[in-house]
Amino acid sequence: MVIKRIDPLSAAKIGGIIAAAIGLLAGVVFFLVGSLFGAALGQQEGGGLAMFGGAMGMVLLPILYGIFGFIGGLIQAFIYNLAAGFVGGIRIETE
């Protein structure tokens, strides 16, 4: 079996979903770290800002990762299709 062509829009959707999921994980980490710093700083300057930054990371990172993952998947599928035209695609052996 040989993969001769990949639909760029299909690959872009999958790339966007995978990247958004990774962005969500990164956002959770940012949120937890921001919460720790916010709790440690307490009422001092920057305590609320650290917690706000962590919460915004949890919202913005999945969105940004998803957008850039979509664009990256689109570009990669386009380049794959060009390369597959020259070399014939990827050969996959199945049982």
N, C-alpha and C positions, 0 to 999 in steps of 0.2 A: 504494500500500500504506500502511495506517495502523496504527501500534501502538496498540491500544486498551487493553491491560492487560499488566502485567508480573507474573509470579508472584513475590511477595515473598521466599519461601524460596529460590527459584532465584537471584534477584538477590543475596540475602544471601550465599549460598555463593560466588558469583563474586566479590563484593566482599571477602569474607574471604580468599579465595585470593590475589587481587591484592594486598591490603594485607599479607598475610603475606610475600609475595615481596618487597615493598618493605621490610618490617621486617627481612627477612634481609639485604638489601643494607645497610641502616642498621646492623644488628648487626655485619656484617663491618667496616664503617668504624669502629665503636666498638671492636671487637676490635683492629684495627690501630693505632688511636690509643692505646688502653690499653697495648698491647704496647710501643709506642715510648716512652711515658712510663715504663713499668715498667723497660725496659732502660736508659733515661737516668738514672733515679733509682737503679738498682742496689740496693745493700744499704741505702740510706738509708730513712728512714721513708716509707711510702707507695708504695714500689716494687711490692711484692706486691699492695697494694690496687688500684693502677691496672691491673695485669694481670688481677686477679680481676674488676674492674668491666667491663673490656673483654670478658672471656669471658662474663660474665653478660648483657651487652648482646646478645651474639650468640645467646643462648638465649631471653632474655625478650622482646626486641623483636619477633621474628616472632610469638610467641604473643599478645602484647598488641595488636600491629597487626592480627593476624587476628581477634581477638575484636571489636575496635572497628570493623574493616572490615565484619564480618558484621552487627553492629548498625546501622552506617551504611547498608549496602545494604538492609537490611530497612526502615528508616525511609524511605529515598529511594524505594523501590518502592511503599510504602504511600501516600506523598504523591503520587507520580506517578499512581497509580491514581485518587486523589481528583481531581486536576487534570484527568486525561484524561476523567473523567466530565462535567466542565463544558465543556471545549473540544474534546473529540473525539479527542484523542491527537496523536501526532507523525506528520506526513505524510512519507513517504520515497519518493523517486522512484528507480526502478530501470530498467535497460535490459533 
